[in-house]
Amino acid sequence: MLAAINRVIIFVGDVEQSGEFYRNAFGLDMIENTHQPEVWLELDAGGCRLALHKAYGSDGPTGAPQNPHKIVFYAEDVPATREVLVERGASMDDVQSFGDLVLCDGSDPEGHQFQLSNR
């Protein structure tokens, strides 16, 4: 296995309201977030994390269907894993860095997005 699923991101208009729903409906525990809690929230979903990410459209915050889910695969070395995927025929965007966070988006043959991330 090249990379394991680490989280699934759901793009939402209201992070707090959506987080409250998944906490109450499924009993998921919130993972402490000290960085922009109004924009990003992670919940412990057992084998992986469920992340809620605020999404914006031309008229303000928006959720699905304009902004669907994104599966995130963990990769210790994102650039190296990206190269392997490109060699295997995957369509991959450029690697991006935000401090210690390194990530790269890609898409499957039907255009569904996924992401490599080092966290």
C-alpha positions as CSV (number, residue, x, y, z in Angstrom):
1,M,0.0,0.0,0.0
2,L,1.5,3.3,-1.1
3,A,-0.6,5.5,1.3
4,A,-3.4,5.0,3.9
5,I,-6.6,6.9,4.2
6,N,-6.1,9.4,7.0
7,R,-9.2,11.6,6.8
8,V,-12.3,12.4,4.7
9,I,-13.0,16.2,4.3
10,I,-16.5,17.4,4.0
11,F,-16.8,21.0,2.7
12,V,-19.5,22.8,4.6
13,G,-21.0,26.3,5.0
14,D,-21.1,26.2,8.8
15,V,-18.3,24.2,10.5
16,E,-19.7,24.5,14.1
17,Q,-23.3,23.4,13.1
18,S,-22.0,20.5,11.0
19,G,-19.6,19.5,13.8
20,E,-22.4,19.5,16.3
21,F,-24.5,17.3,14.0
22,Y,-21.7,14.6,13.6
23,R,-20.9,14.8,17.4
24,N,-24.5,14.3,18.4
25,A,-25.7,12.0,15.7
26,F,-22.8,9.6,15.6
27,G,-21.1,10.2,18.9
28,L,-17.8,11.3,17.4
29,D,-15.3,13.0,19.6
30,M,-13.8,16.3,18.5
31,I,-10.0,16.4,18.1
32,E,-8.6,19.5,19.7
33,N,-8.1,22.3,17.2
34,T,-6.2,25.4,18.1
35,H,-5.9,26.7,14.5
36,Q,-8.9,28.5,13.0
37,P,-11.8,26.5,14.6
38,E,-14.4,28.4,12.6
39,V,-12.7,27.1,9.4
40,W,-11.5,23.6,10.3
41,L,-12.7,20.9,12.7
42,E,-11.7,17.3,13.0
43,L,-13.6,14.5,14.6
44,D,-12.3,11.0,15.6
45,A,-14.2,8.6,13.3
46,G,-12.4,5.4,14.4
47,G,-10.1,4.3,11.6
48,C,-9.7,7.8,10.1
49,R,-10.7,11.3,10.9
50,L,-13.7,13.2,9.6
51,A,-12.7,16.8,8.9
52,L,-15.1,19.7,8.3
53,H,-13.7,22.5,6.2
54,K,-15.5,25.8,5.6
55,A,-16.0,26.3,1.8
56,Y,-16.8,29.5,0.0
57,G,-18.7,30.1,-3.2
58,S,-19.2,33.4,-5.1
59,D,-22.1,34.3,-2.7
60,G,-20.3,33.4,0.6
61,P,-20.0,30.1,2.6
62,T,-21.3,27.1,0.9
63,G,-21.5,23.3,1.4
64,A,-22.4,20.4,-0.9
65,P,-23.3,19.9,-3.7
66,Q,-20.9,22.6,-5.0
67,N,-18.1,21.4,-2.8
68,P,-18.1,17.6,-2.3
69,H,-16.1,15.3,-0.1
70,K,-12.3,14.8,-0.5
71,I,-10.5,11.7,0.7
72,V,-7.1,12.4,2.2
73,F,-4.2,9.9,2.1
74,Y,-1.4,10.2,4.6
75,A,2.1,10.3,3.1
76,E,5.2,10.9,5.2
77,D,7.0,12.3,2.1
78,V,4.3,14.0,0.0
79,P,6.6,15.0,-2.9
80,A,8.0,11.5,-3.3
81,T,4.6,9.9,-3.1
82,R,3.3,12.4,-5.6
83,E,6.0,11.3,-8.0
84,V,5.1,7.6,-7.7
85,L,1.5,8.5,-8.4
86,V,2.4,10.5,-11.5
87,E,4.5,7.6,-12.7
88,R,1.4,5.4,-12.2
89,G,-0.6,7.7,-14.4
90,A,-2.4,9.9,-11.8
91,S,-3.2,13.5,-12.5
92,M,-1.6,15.5,-9.7
93,D,-1.4,19.2,-8.8
94,D,1.8,20.9,-7.5
95,V,2.9,20.3,-3.9
96,Q,2.0,23.1,-1.5
97,S,3.5,23.9,1.9
98,F,1.9,25.8,4.8
99,G,4.5,25.7,7.5
100,D,4.9,22.1,8.5
101,L,1.9,21.0,6.5
102,V,2.7,19.6,3.1
103,L,-0.1,18.6,0.7
104,C,-0.9,17.9,-2.9
105,D,-4.3,17.4,-4.6
106,G,-5.0,14.9,-7.4
107,S,-7.9,13.5,-9.2
108,D,-9.1,10.1,-10.4
109,P,-10.1,9.4,-14.0
110,E,-13.6,10.7,-13.4
111,G,-12.4,13.9,-11.7
112,H,-13.0,13.0,-8.1
113,Q,-10.5,14.9,-6.0
114,F,-8.2,13.3,-3.4
115,Q,-5.3,14.7,-1.4
116,L,-1.9,13.6,-0.1
117,S,-1.0,15.2,3.2
118,N,1.8,14.7,5.8
119,R,-0.6,15.1,8.7
